[in-house]
Amino acid sequence: MTAIERRDNSTIADTAPFGLVQGDHVDSGGSFKRNWMPTIRFSLLCVALWLGLRVVAPSYAIEGESMTPSFHDGGRVILNGAYRFQSAAYGDVVVFNPPFSSNKPYIKRIIGLGGDSIEIHDGAVYRNGLLLDEPYLEGATTTCFHAPHCTLTIPRGMIYVLGDNRDNSSDSRVFGPVDKDDVLGEVLFSFWPLDDIR
């Protein structure tokens, strides 16, 4: 700090305003960037991860009892969002847009694939002439009253889906096969309710 000599030989301190020592510099933005950029980057990363999870592993809320006893009304599941790019397999539980106007997706189990012949009679399902073993039904029988969808050969690129609660399910017995491209994802696991995690 310098001093200015006055005529009366006293001195006046030559100080910078606001208590800054002469020679100090005011940072007009640099410190803000240094202090906040890590937080901003972390926030953007969290948003990107959240959006990525919404695409790769979206969640789905189950409405209705068409998949009991496997899944229940009010339950929530995580889906494999990349399933639409993978090959479908027998027994996979999938969420899909039904082949008619609906504002909500459906959840069902894949019973048949493109090229398979399906027959439903005598309380059971036959695929390519063989009786299906379906332990998840817990002894329930399968009926079908829409003749065109009870005995058919599934077109290529389509899947035949049924609910596990066969007495209370609108599925391929009613609306026929589903286009594989309409599948939103395969159920990976249930996370709600907590006592039903699997």
BALOBA-1460 file (C-alpha; in Angstrom, 3 decimals):
// residues 198
<rec num="1" residu="m" x="0.000" y="0.000" z="0.000"/>
<rec num="2" residu="t" x="1.352" y="3.421" z="-0.958"/>
<rec num="3" residu="a" x="0.854" y="6.758" z="0.785"/>
<rec num="4" residu="i" x="0.297" y="10.243" z="-0.613"/>
<rec num="5" residu="e" x="2.040" y="13.097" z="1.198"/>
<rec num="6" residu="r" x="-0.200" y="16.087" z="1.983"/>
<rec num="7" residu="r" x="0.896" y="19.685" z="2.447"/>
<rec num="8" residu="d" x="0.524" y="19.309" z="6.195"/>
<rec num="9" residu="n" x="3.003" y="16.408" z="5.999"/>
<rec num="10" residu="s" x="0.265" y="13.891" z="6.952"/>
<rec num="11" residu="t" x="-0.476" y="10.964" z="4.680"/>
<rec num="12" residu="i" x="-3.574" y="9.570" z="3.135"/>
<rec num="13" residu="a" x="-3.711" y="5.826" z="2.581"/>
<rec num="14" residu="d" x="-4.060" y="5.053" z="-1.096"/>
<rec num="15" residu="t" x="-6.277" y="1.997" z="-0.911"/>
<rec num="16" residu="a" x="-8.427" y="0.288" z="-3.469"/>
<rec num="17" residu="p" x="-12.211" y="0.518" z="-2.991"/>
<rec num="18" residu="f" x="-14.226" y="-2.094" z="-1.098"/>
<rec num="19" residu="g" x="-11.215" y="-3.161" z="0.965"/>
<rec num="20" residu="l" x="-9.324" y="-4.674" z="-1.972"/>
<rec num="21" residu="v" x="-5.587" y="-4.239" z="-1.830"/>
<rec num="22" residu="q" x="-4.229" y="-2.375" z="-4.797"/>
<rec num="23" residu="g" x="-3.076" y="-4.855" z="-7.379"/>
<rec num="24" residu="d" x="-5.888" y="-7.374" z="-6.639"/>
<rec num="25" residu="h" x="-8.055" y="-8.340" z="-9.607"/>
<rec num="26" residu="v" x="-11.816" y="-8.828" z="-9.637"/>
<rec num="27" residu="d" x="-12.748" y="-12.132" z="-11.360"/>
<rec num="28" residu="s" x="-15.753" y="-11.430" z="-13.546"/>
<rec num="29" residu="g" x="-16.946" y="-15.003" z="-14.090"/>
<rec num="30" residu="g" x="-13.962" y="-17.298" z="-13.782"/>
<rec num="31" residu="s" x="-14.569" y="-18.256" z="-10.180"/>
<rec num="32" residu="f" x="-18.256" y="-18.922" z="-10.924"/>
<rec num="33" residu="k" x="-17.296" y="-21.385" z="-13.634"/>
<rec num="34" residu="r" x="-14.733" y="-23.064" z="-11.393"/>
<rec num="35" residu="n" x="-17.182" y="-23.380" z="-8.517"/>
<rec num="36" residu="w" x="-20.312" y="-24.430" z="-10.388"/>
<rec num="37" residu="m" x="-19.162" y="-26.319" z="-13.481"/>
<rec num="38" residu="p" x="-18.604" y="-29.626" z="-11.609"/>
<rec num="39" residu="t" x="-22.126" y="-29.404" z="-10.186"/>
<rec num="40" residu="i" x="-23.603" y="-28.575" z="-13.592"/>
<rec num="41" residu="r" x="-21.710" y="-31.443" z="-15.225"/>
<rec num="42" residu="f" x="-22.869" y="-33.867" z="-12.534"/>
<rec num="43" residu="s" x="-26.490" y="-32.714" z="-12.944"/>
<rec num="44" residu="l" x="-26.340" y="-33.161" z="-16.709"/>
<rec num="45" residu="l" x="-24.852" y="-36.624" z="-16.251"/>
<rec num="46" residu="c" x="-27.693" y="-37.578" z="-13.891"/>
<rec num="47" residu="v" x="-30.281" y="-36.359" z="-16.395"/>
<rec num="48" residu="a" x="-28.585" y="-38.268" z="-19.225"/>
<rec num="49" residu="l" x="-28.473" y="-41.463" z="-17.135"/>
<rec num="50" residu="w" x="-32.139" y="-41.051" z="-16.176"/>
<rec num="51" residu="l" x="-33.171" y="-40.568" z="-19.800"/>
<rec num="52" residu="g" x="-31.026" y="-43.529" z="-20.821"/>
<rec num="53" residu="l" x="-32.666" y="-45.757" z="-18.227"/>
<rec num="54" residu="r" x="-36.094" y="-44.648" z="-19.440"/>
<rec num="55" residu="v" x="-35.177" y="-46.015" z="-22.872"/>
<rec num="56" residu="v" x="-33.061" y="-49.046" z="-21.977"/>
<rec num="57" residu="a" x="-34.905" y="-50.163" z="-18.827"/>
<rec num="58" residu="p" x="-38.295" y="-48.457" z="-18.606"/>
<rec num="59" residu="s" x="-40.757" y="-49.316" z="-15.843"/>
<rec num="60" residu="y" x="-44.354" y="-50.415" z="-16.339"/>
<rec num="61" residu="a" x="-47.313" y="-50.341" z="-13.969"/>
<rec num="62" residu="i" x="-49.547" y="-53.410" z="-14.192"/>
<rec num="63" residu="e" x="-53.275" y="-52.777" z="-14.366"/>
<rec num="64" residu="g" x="-55.665" y="-55.685" z="-14.051"/>
<rec num="65" residu="e" x="-55.395" y="-59.343" z="-13.084"/>
<rec num="66" residu="s" x="-54.732" y="-60.922" z="-16.495"/>
<rec num="67" residu="m" x="-51.263" y="-62.112" z="-15.448"/>
<rec num="68" residu="t" x="-52.045" y="-63.521" z="-12.008"/>
<rec num="69" residu="p" x="-50.687" y="-65.523" z="-10.302"/>
<rec num="70" residu="s" x="-47.379" y="-64.427" z="-11.867"/>
<rec num="71" residu="f" x="-47.965" y="-60.652" z="-11.642"/>
<rec num="72" residu="h" x="-50.662" y="-58.706" z="-9.849"/>
<rec num="73" residu="d" x="-52.709" y="-55.558" z="-10.304"/>
<rec num="74" residu="g" x="-50.793" y="-52.532" z="-9.050"/>
<rec num="75" residu="g" x="-47.407" y="-54.196" z="-9.410"/>
<rec num="76" residu="r" x="-44.502" y="-52.520" z="-11.163"/>
<rec num="77" residu="v" x="-41.896" y="-54.147" z="-13.372"/>
<rec num="78" residu="i" x="-38.680" y="-53.167" z="-15.131"/>
<rec num="79" residu="l" x="-38.472" y="-53.908" z="-18.851"/>
<rec num="80" residu="n" x="-35.631" y="-54.741" z="-21.187"/>
<rec num="81" residu="g" x="-36.100" y="-51.899" z="-23.662"/>
<rec num="82" residu="a" x="-33.633" y="-53.445" z="-26.110"/>
<rec num="83" residu="y" x="-35.828" y="-56.550" z="-26.461"/>
<rec num="84" residu="r" x="-37.388" y="-55.235" z="-29.670"/>
<rec num="85" residu="f" x="-33.980" y="-55.711" z="-31.294"/>
<rec num="86" residu="q" x="-33.604" y="-59.243" z="-29.935"/>
<rec num="87" residu="s" x="-35.200" y="-62.556" z="-30.809"/>
<rec num="88" residu="a" x="-38.405" y="-63.425" z="-28.985"/>
<rec num="89" residu="a" x="-38.522" y="-66.682" z="-27.044"/>
<rec num="90" residu="y" x="-41.231" y="-68.977" z="-25.694"/>
<rec num="91" residu="g" x="-42.348" y="-68.043" z="-22.214"/>
<rec num="92" residu="d" x="-41.075" y="-64.466" z="-22.304"/>
<rec num="93" residu="v" x="-43.427" y="-62.034" z="-20.561"/>
<rec num="94" residu="v" x="-43.666" y="-58.903" z="-22.687"/>
<rec num="95" residu="v" x="-45.335" y="-55.504" z="-22.698"/>
<rec num="96" residu="f" x="-46.690" y="-54.449" z="-26.085"/>
<rec num="97" residu="n" x="-49.119" y="-52.188" z="-27.899"/>
<rec num="98" residu="p" x="-52.156" y="-54.309" z="-28.817"/>
<rec num="99" residu="p" x="-53.261" y="-54.560" z="-32.472"/>
<rec num="100" residu="f" x="-56.154" y="-52.152" z="-31.984"/>
<rec num="101" residu="s" x="-56.642" y="-48.607" z="-30.720"/>
<rec num="102" residu="s" x="-55.652" y="-48.487" z="-27.046"/>
<rec num="103" residu="n" x="-54.087" y="-45.817" z="-24.848"/>
<rec num="104" residu="k" x="-52.450" y="-48.436" z="-22.646"/>
<rec num="105" residu="p" x="-50.033" y="-51.280" z="-23.417"/>
<rec num="106" residu="y" x="-50.744" y="-54.917" z="-22.500"/>
<rec num="107" residu="i" x="-48.654" y="-57.451" z="-20.607"/>
<rec num="108" residu="k" x="-48.810" y="-61.133" z="-21.664"/>
<rec num="109" residu="r" x="-46.704" y="-64.272" z="-22.095"/>
<rec num="110" residu="i" x="-45.369" y="-65.423" z="-25.469"/>
<rec num="111" residu="i" x="-46.813" y="-68.818" z="-26.375"/>
<rec num="112" residu="g" x="-46.012" y="-69.029" z="-30.081"/>
<rec num="113" residu="l" x="-43.642" y="-67.520" z="-32.645"/>
<rec num="114" residu="g" x="-43.904" y="-66.902" z="-36.365"/>
<rec num="115" residu="g" x="-44.392" y="-70.173" z="-38.267"/>
<rec num="116" residu="d" x="-45.782" y="-72.079" z="-35.267"/>
<rec num="117" residu="s" x="-49.193" y="-73.716" z="-35.411"/>
<rec num="118" residu="i" x="-51.383" y="-73.128" z="-32.360"/>
<rec num="119" residu="e" x="-54.409" y="-75.155" z="-31.304"/>
<rec num="120" residu="i" x="-56.528" y="-74.602" z="-28.213"/>
<rec num="121" residu="h" x="-58.946" y="-77.357" z="-27.280"/>
<rec num="122" residu="d" x="-59.879" y="-79.631" z="-24.404"/>
<rec num="123" residu="g" x="-58.723" y="-76.998" z="-21.913"/>
<rec num="124" residu="a" x="-55.135" y="-76.939" z="-23.137"/>
<rec num="125" residu="v" x="-52.778" y="-75.280" z="-25.639"/>
<rec num="126" residu="y" x="-50.938" y="-77.236" z="-28.328"/>
<rec num="127" residu="r" x="-47.989" y="-75.818" z="-30.235"/>
<rec num="128" residu="n" x="-46.958" y="-77.642" z="-33.382"/>
<rec num="129" residu="g" x="-49.045" y="-80.582" z="-32.227"/>
<rec num="130" residu="l" x="-47.429" y="-80.858" z="-28.798"/>
<rec num="131" residu="l" x="-49.213" y="-80.185" z="-25.513"/>
<rec num="132" residu="l" x="-47.657" y="-77.236" z="-23.698"/>
<rec num="133" residu="d" x="-46.468" y="-77.678" z="-20.139"/>
<rec num="134" residu="e" x="-47.509" y="-74.454" z="-18.386"/>
<rec num="135" residu="p" x="-46.717" y="-74.713" z="-14.649"/>
<rec num="136" residu="y" x="-47.314" y="-70.965" z="-14.163"/>
<rec num="137" residu="l" x="-51.058" y="-71.584" z="-14.679"/>
<rec num="138" residu="e" x="-51.176" y="-73.522" z="-11.430"/>
<rec num="139" residu="g" x="-53.654" y="-76.027" z="-12.851"/>
<rec num="140" residu="a" x="-55.947" y="-73.560" z="-14.672"/>
<rec num="141" residu="t" x="-57.385" y="-74.615" z="-18.032"/>
<rec num="142" residu="t" x="-57.449" y="-72.674" z="-21.306"/>
<rec num="143" residu="t" x="-60.586" y="-72.076" z="-23.339"/>
<rec num="144" residu="c" x="-61.057" y="-70.251" z="-26.644"/>
<rec num="145" residu="f" x="-64.281" y="-68.968" z="-28.201"/>
<rec num="146" residu="h" x="-63.015" y="-66.935" z="-31.189"/>
<rec num="147" residu="a" x="-62.560" y="-69.723" z="-33.729"/>
<rec num="148" residu="p" x="-60.185" y="-67.858" z="-36.113"/>
<rec num="149" residu="h" x="-57.693" y="-67.393" z="-33.271"/>
<rec num="150" residu="c" x="-58.087" y="-70.820" z="-31.642"/>
<rec num="151" residu="t" x="-56.478" y="-72.838" z="-34.422"/>
<rec num="152" residu="l" x="-54.027" y="-71.022" z="-36.663"/>
<rec num="153" residu="t" x="-50.507" y="-70.753" z="-38.027"/>
<rec num="154" residu="i" x="-48.744" y="-67.638" z="-36.762"/>
<rec num="155" residu="p" x="-47.475" y="-65.362" z="-39.560"/>
<rec num="156" residu="r" x="-43.761" y="-64.576" z="-39.714"/>
<rec num="157" residu="g" x="-42.767" y="-61.595" z="-37.616"/>
<rec num="158" residu="m" x="-45.731" y="-62.118" z="-35.279"/>
<rec num="159" residu="i" x="-46.117" y="-63.623" z="-31.806"/>
<rec num="160" residu="y" x="-49.039" y="-65.349" z="-30.089"/>
<rec num="161" residu="v" x="-49.561" y="-64.157" z="-26.516"/>
<rec num="162" residu="l" x="-51.746" y="-65.313" z="-23.641"/>
<rec num="163" residu="g" x="-52.339" y="-64.038" z="-20.112"/>
<rec num="164" residu="d" x="-51.548" y="-66.406" z="-17.259"/>
<rec num="165" residu="n" x="-55.021" y="-65.819" z="-15.835"/>
<rec num="166" residu="r" x="-56.716" y="-67.557" z="-18.751"/>
<rec num="167" residu="d" x="-60.267" y="-66.975" z="-17.469"/>
<rec num="168" residu="n" x="-59.722" y="-63.226" z="-17.219"/>
<rec num="169" residu="s" x="-57.442" y="-62.169" z="-20.062"/>
<rec num="170" residu="s" x="-57.956" y="-60.403" z="-23.374"/>
<rec num="171" residu="d" x="-55.137" y="-61.799" z="-25.495"/>
<rec num="172" residu="s" x="-54.364" y="-63.461" z="-28.839"/>
<rec num="173" residu="r" x="-57.439" y="-65.650" z="-28.415"/>
<rec num="174" residu="v" x="-59.433" y="-62.428" z="-28.891"/>
<rec num="175" residu="f" x="-57.328" y="-60.132" z="-31.094"/>
<rec num="176" residu="g" x="-54.996" y="-62.599" z="-32.805"/>
<rec num="177" residu="p" x="-51.198" y="-62.536" z="-33.158"/>
<rec num="178" residu="v" x="-49.186" y="-59.422" z="-32.294"/>
<rec num="179" residu="d" x="-46.529" y="-57.804" z="-34.475"/>
<rec num="180" residu="k" x="-43.103" y="-58.260" z="-32.854"/>
<rec num="181" residu="d" x="-42.354" y="-54.616" z="-33.687"/>
<rec num="182" residu="d" x="-45.146" y="-53.570" z="-31.312"/>
<rec num="183" residu="v" x="-43.355" y="-55.092" z="-28.321"/>
<rec num="184" residu="l" x="-42.078" y="-52.396" z="-25.945"/>
<rec num="185" residu="g" x="-39.944" y="-54.699" z="-23.832"/>
<rec num="186" residu="e" x="-39.578" y="-57.959" z="-21.940"/>
<rec num="187" residu="v" x="-40.206" y="-58.037" z="-18.205"/>
<rec num="188" residu="l" x="-36.857" y="-58.359" z="-16.432"/>
<rec num="189" residu="f" x="-38.104" y="-58.315" z="-12.857"/>
<rec num="190" residu="s" x="-40.812" y="-57.052" z="-10.563"/>
<rec num="191" residu="f" x="-39.842" y="-54.396" z="-8.007"/>
<rec num="192" residu="w" x="-43.213" y="-53.534" z="-6.483"/>
<rec num="193" residu="p" x="-44.755" y="-54.484" z="-4.160"/>
<rec num="194" residu="l" x="-41.637" y="-55.121" z="-2.124"/>
<rec num="195" residu="d" x="-42.801" y="-58.561" z="-1.005"/>
<rec num="196" residu="d" x="-43.155" y="-59.551" z="-4.662"/>
<rec num="197" residu="i" x="-39.637" y="-58.666" z="-5.847"/>
<rec num="198" residu="r" x="-38.270" y="-61.303" z="-8.223"/>
